[in-house]
Amino acid sequence: MTSRIGVAVMGAALLLYIVVAVWFAVLFLRGGTGVSIGMGVALIVIAPIGAWAMIRELAFGYAADRLGRQLDGEGGMPEAPAQLTPSGRLRREDVEPMIEQYTTAAQADVDDWRARYRLGVVQDAAGRRKDARVSIRQAIRLARVRP
């Protein structure tokens, strides 16, 4: 629930930013000089890019959360090893075998979003955030393609 509050606060902050950016853009455009018009146009261009990025991240988070809850409800989430680091991460000696195991499972059935999502969860637990996001994005895409 705390993360949802954080998302709501960030969304409200982005909305406030867009309103202020458009307001400043109008003021700059009214200035009439070349520099002020350039700054006004830049603000008008940057604000929608920020909104697009936030909407995309919100859609990713929502879809990943939905799939995670569904997989957890089915009892399909990866089992954590008995020993973790004090910070809750996987130990170095456990990382490679787990990633290899879940990568093999994901490659064995390339159309199974569950296998791809499990791989993403293990990659995230191993600290490989970029790889985890790629895997979870693929799982989201596969879950949408399914009939």
C-alpha angles and dihedrals in degrees: 000000000000091000090052090054089049091051091050091050091049091048091051090047090052091049090050089048092052092049092049092044092052091046091052090045090057091048092049092047090052089054090075098206121119094247095048092048090049091051091047092052090047091053091049090051097044097049096063091045089057091048091049092051092049093048091049092051092047091051090049092049093047094048093045091049092049093051092044092053091047093049092045090050089054090050092243103125116118117266114245116232117254093250125050132171116267088260091057097253127129117271115252093246091054097048103075098044092049094047090047091050094050093041089055090049092049092048092048091062109024093179096055110102091190093062091047092048092050089052089052092051092051092046090051092050088051091054096252095129098164093052090044092054091050092051094046091047088054090049090052091049092048092048090054094048093054115101 
